[in-house]
Amino acid sequence: MASSEFGQRPPLTSPTLHASGGHRLATSRTNVAAHTRRMRRCSGTHRYTSMLYTAEHAGHLPDDIDALKRIIASRDETIARLLSEIARLKRWQYGRSSKRVAELMGQLQLALCDLPIPEQDFDVPAAAKLSDEDAGLEATGTPKVISLRRKPRQLPAHLPRETIVHAPTNCGCPKCGAKMRALGEDVSEMLDYVPDYFKVLRHVRPKLSCSRCAMVVQEAAPSRPITRGMAGAGLLAQVVTAKYADHTALYRQAGIYRRAGIELNRATLASWVREAAELLQPLADALGRYVREGEKIHTDDTPLPVLEPGRGKMRTARLWTYVRDERSAASRAPPAVWYRYSADRKGERPREHLMGYSGILQADAYSGYDALYRDGTIVEAACWAHARRKFYDLYELDHSTIAEQALRRIGALYAVEREIRGQTPDERLSVRQQRCEFLLLSLKAWLEHTLSQISVKSGLAKVIKYSLTHWRALTRYCEDGRIEVDNNTAERAIRPLVLGRRNYLFAGSDAGGHSAAVIYSLIGTARLNGVEPFAYLRAVFERVADHPINHIDELLPWRVVPTEHVEQQAA
């Protein structure tokens, strides 16, 4: 994200980055081994301390049996809570990647908006309802019949064709020697790849001189995306798209270009990214204004490690996302996503970002948002996927029947949402009031009754209290057809940021974080509107330097349709 971007994390034992990859690997192995030994020593010390504590305090235990039972029950609850936390952490740290992805998909119900999901009967056995692997079953539990016959795949018509004719070497009949005539031909197609190539744009400006008065005429030099820079619009768009859309770190891009015979060091690429973000800043500001003009905003945030210059240490900053997407309620307004960077997660950050906004804010239960709701100009809407996730974690831990029942009841709410997706707010509200209000009343009564029957210190009680505490915001979607059942719109907008963070690891500075927010905003909005990011950015870089700032909205993604995008749509 800045010139100080690196391809590896600094070693745990030193703020200095080693130049040798082998030395880094050896240091890393040493650190891991040392950390493992420390954990074992701590574990042994903890067991020894626990035995001493038990022996020392055994004489201070009460003689009353009821008091002893209360102590045992309290310790059992503590042990259960700690085991639950350990199991959750182990599942995410050591579980298979495919399992972790499946859990996340199940928790967030991403299939609700991304994939067609068959109707389900909530009276079928638990295995057919809770397993993400069985998502392909019909409501009756019968597997879908998949045809094994392969259909010929048609390659896109807009791709250039290179025809290679394989004509017989001899036109005479091999049997009788007579001349043969054309009978037809068989055609088959293969998809091939030609590596990307660089080209040099030579701008030639002839000079004309008047033979009578010596007047010299010459066309003005064309604008460049970066003043006095050698990067053309296409190359600049490629560098930016590769990093923020394809998650290719700058040091890896430099290696790719080196193999093509072009020496572009990481510092040069980083400076281009920074200057590209400065060019795009007015467009990001325009996106922010557009998002805040909407009636509803989805928001979320994600951590971003940032390198502290000169110290070699990391601190955690935040990237915030604000999404305007009303398509699920039959709105024709173009969707948009606006990212903001902040050095911390203080509650004042969203207040700064949403200054002047009035409408619905759909978010999780982060306390930093609470101040936004106090004067009533912003209405809180909560996320059922967030509440469901907590029950899902408990179910995965011990297959709790209570957690299973909660998942089934919440799943019934989602079944209604699948039916009304894409309808108008009034139509959605009517169906919700007819079908969901009863389900919600029943769910709340069941949660309250269950809470009264279990220990208040248990993990299940904590999860139930979360839902009941935020019940007003969780059920507000039954009062307004514009509101969604969950905040998955923002969750999906966060996903590319997480993928990018895994590849380039951290931002080199606060300036790099701000640059990332600007570029992610343009790329994310282009994707939401079905516009190919590279083609869009190239079109913008070709125009933005000479474009009037008071007409900057004309360059927003849904108003710029690149040539490549038109060709692909026609195909």
Sequence and secondary structure as in RCSB ss.txt:
>XXXX:A:sequence
MASSEFGQRPPLTSPTLHASGGHRLATSRTNVAAHTRRMRRCSGTHRYTSMLYTAEHAGHLPDDIDALKRIIASR
DETIARLLSEIARLKRWQYGRSSKRVAELMGQLQLALCDLPIPEQDFDVPAAAKLSDEDAGLEATGTPKVISLRR
KPRQLPAHLPRETIVHAPTNCGCPKCGAKMRALGEDVSEMLDYVPDYFKVLRHVRPKLSCSRCAMVVQEAAPSRP
ITRGMAGAGLLAQVVTAKYADHTALYRQAGIYRRAGIELNRATLASWVREAAELLQPLADALGRYVREGEKIHTD
DTPLPVLEPGRGKMRTARLWTYVRDERSAASRAPPAVWYRYSADRKGERPREHLMGYSGILQADAYSGYDALYRD
GTIVEAACWAHARRKFYDLYELDHSTIAEQALRRIGALYAVEREIRGQTPDERLSVRQQRCEFLLLSLKAWLEHT
LSQISVKSGLAKVIKYSLTHWRALTRYCEDGRIEVDNNTAERAIRPLVLGRRNYLFAGSDAGGHSAAVIYSLIGT
ARLNGVEPFAYLRAVFERVADHPINHIDELLPWRVVPTEHVEQQAA
>XXXX:A:secstr
  TT  SS   TT SS  S HHHHHHHHHHHHHHHHHHHHHHHHHHHHHHHHHHHHHGGGS S HHHHHHHHHHH
HHHHHHHHHHHHHHHHHHHS HHHHHHHHHHHHTTHHHHS      TTS HHHHH GGGTTB TTS B       
      TTS         S  B TTT  B                            EE TTT  EE       S
STT    HHHHHHHHHHHHTS   HHHHHHHHHHTT    HHHHHHHHHHHHHHHHHHHHHHHHHHHTSSEEEEE
EEEEEEEETTTTEEEEEEEEEEEE  GGGT  S  EEEEEEESS  THHHHHHTTT  EEEE    GGGHHHHTT
SSEEEE  HHHHHHHHHHHHHHH  HHHHHHHHHHHHHHHHHHHHTTS HHHHHHHIIIIIHHHHHHHHHHHHHH
HHHS TTSHHHHHHHHHHHTHHHHTGGGT TTS SS HHHHHHHHHHHHHHHHH SBSSHHHHHHHHHHHHHHHH
HHHTT  HHHHHHHHHHHGGGS GGGGGGGSGGG   HHHHHHHH 
